[in-house]
Each structure stands twice: as structure tokens, then as C-alpha cells.
Amino acid sequence: MNPTSRDKEDDVKSTYEQFQSGEVRLLDVREPSEWALGHIEGAALIPMSQLGRRWRELDASVKWVCVCRSGSRSEYASALLRQAGLDIANMTGGMLDWKENKLPITPPGIVDSH
């Protein structure tokens, strides 16, 4: 499988609904400096730079949605994690769309658009 293929994607609204209902867990692959400026409460953090050595920390018995700033890193990360056998989708639009849709972000709630 090509890790850049687009297999499973969810938009922010469906991700929020699934997360709130307990259907999925969230994996944020941004760097700690980005996370500290605002993240989704309850999401797990494994930065993309650490994913290769830490992915086994993820519970393979649950469904995951991968999150980053814009949806690019998380698209790649989710494809790699699917290759490893996890049931994981990418959240399109990332934290930029999450914030634009006025969904909850921890303080200070800064998501830079670069």
C-alpha cells in the first residue's frame, strides 16, 4: 500500500460527533509546541517525529482519527498506521477547520495558519 493513498477520511464535524459519542479516539501528530497552543481535550499526542517508535502505544482495539494542523501530516500518518493494522482515519482540514467550525480547543486556542 502506498502511504500517501487516501483511504479513510472524516471531516471535522463528523469527527467531533464520533469523538463525543465515544465511537473514536483522537491522535494528534503535531509537535508539542503546536499542542501547547491549543488542542482537542482528550486527544492523545504522539508527534509525527516520534510516530515510528511510539505507534505501538495506540490501542489497536479502538477506532482512531488522526489530527494535525491542516490535515496533511495526519493524512500521511493515518496511512502509515493503517499499514500497521490500526483502524484509523484522517481528519480533513485539521485543527484549522476545527477552529473555523468553532469546536472546542484548549486555551489559549491558537492554531496558526502559517
Secondary structure, 3 states (H helix, E strand, C coil): CCCCCCCCEECHHHHHHHHHCCCCEEEECCCHHHHHCCCCCCCEECCHHHHHHHHHHCCCCCEEEEECCCCHHHHHHHHHHHHCCCEEEEECCHHHHHHHCCCCCCCCCCCCCC
